[in-house]
Amino acid sequence: MDDRVTLWHVPQSRSFRVLWFLHEAQIAHDVIQMSFAGKGLRDPGFLAVSPAGRVPAVRVDGRTLFESGAILEWLCESRAPQFGRAPGHPERADWLEWLHYSETIGQHLAQLTQQHIVLREDWMRSPTVMKLEAMRLARVLAGVGSVVQGRDWMLASGFSAVDVAVGYGVHLARRFVQVDDIPGLAGYHARLVARPAFQAAQAADGPADIYTRDFYPVPEF
Ligand SMILES: N[C@@H](CCC(=O)N[C@@H](CS)C(=O)NCC(=O)O)C(=O)O
């Protein structure tokens, strides 16, 4: 069996989770760089891999797989058990819960990205939605902060795929909310970005495809 993993990736997007994880677990991989610009994500060839035309998607173990959470679970089970918490592990339920919580963070990031970036004209945007989504994102992040105030990583047993999935959200959220003001998160973010695998993934991420500003404030009403 070919152990290499192929990742379809858009820089700065959720596929960064998988790119980062591949570096954490030192899994041999190839990256197919995609872009939100143009029609690549809607190409029939890519839709055969990812039916909604979204990233991440991977080719792994003779099949393709989409959904970042499922990909991380598969890679833990097949190649990197140290980053998973297998059935029977005392933190199994916590691992699953927080791994999927990363998409609760993700839905607010997606809304804010749509409002600030995808909708290009001011008349298309809603400052009300922007403000609401920023507040809801901060609330969701506070749930993460409450855990990492008392320890380095999301699970007491140590760094895991949860920190990659949630950590991507914490990192990206800094473009929309004052993450460092949320108790626990400044230190957690600093620990995440200090990881050599995070830095290696950043170096491999590719040119900015989505975000060009460090911070996107809620516009004045
Ligand atoms: N729940 C999916 C979400 C995937 C997703 O929405 N990816 C975005 C990038 S962050 C995308 O590909 N968007 C392209 C589009 O909406 O056309 C996951 O976690 O993999």
The ligand as an SDF file (V2000), in Angstrom:
LIG
                    3D

 20 19  0  0  0  0  0  0  0  0999 V2000
  -16.7630   20.8900    7.2630 N   0  0  0  0  0  0  0  0  0  0  0  0
  -15.8410   20.9640    6.1580 C   0  0  0  0  0  0  0  0  0  0  0  0
  -15.8640   22.3790    5.6090 C   0  0  0  0  0  0  0  0  0  0  0  0
  -15.0370   22.5300    4.3450 C   0  0  0  0  0  0  0  0  0  0  0  0
  -15.1480   23.9440    3.7770 C   0  0  0  0  0  0  0  0  0  0  0  0
  -16.1940   24.5920    3.8190 O   0  0  0  0  0  0  0  0  0  0  0  0
  -14.0210   24.4170    3.2110 N   0  0  0  0  0  0  0  0  0  0  0  0
  -13.9970   25.7310    2.6340 C   0  0  0  0  0  0  0  0  0  0  0  0
  -12.6400   26.3700    2.8750 C   0  0  0  0  0  0  0  0  0  0  0  0
  -12.3930   26.8150    4.5560 S   0  0  0  0  0  0  0  0  0  0  0  0
  -14.2060   25.6360    1.1310 C   0  0  0  0  0  0  0  0  0  0  0  0
  -13.6300   24.7850    0.5050 O   0  0  0  0  0  0  0  0  0  0  0  0
  -14.9910   26.5340    0.5560 N   0  0  0  0  0  0  0  0  0  0  0  0
  -15.1850   26.5900   -0.8610 C   0  0  0  0  0  0  0  0  0  0  0  0
  -16.6110   26.9100   -1.2130 C   0  0  0  0  0  0  0  0  0  0  0  0
  -17.4150   27.1410   -0.3000 O   0  0  0  0  0  0  0  0  0  0  0  0
  -16.8760   26.9400   -2.3890 O   0  0  0  0  0  0  0  0  0  0  0  0
  -14.4370   20.5840    6.6510 C   0  0  0  0  0  0  0  0  0  0  0  0
  -14.1620   20.8020    7.8420 O   0  0  0  0  0  0  0  0  0  0  0  0
  -13.6510   20.0340    5.8750 O   0  0  0  0  0  0  0  0  0  0  0  0
  1  2  1  0
  2  3  1  0
  2 18  1  0
  3  4  1  0
  4  5  1  0
  5  6  2  0
  5  7  1  0
  7  8  1  0
  8  9  1  0
  8 11  1  0
  9 10  1  0
 11 12  2  0
 11 13  1  0
 13 14  1  0
 14 15  1  0
 15 16  2  0
 15 17  1  0
 18 19  2  0
 18 20  1  0
M  END
$$$$
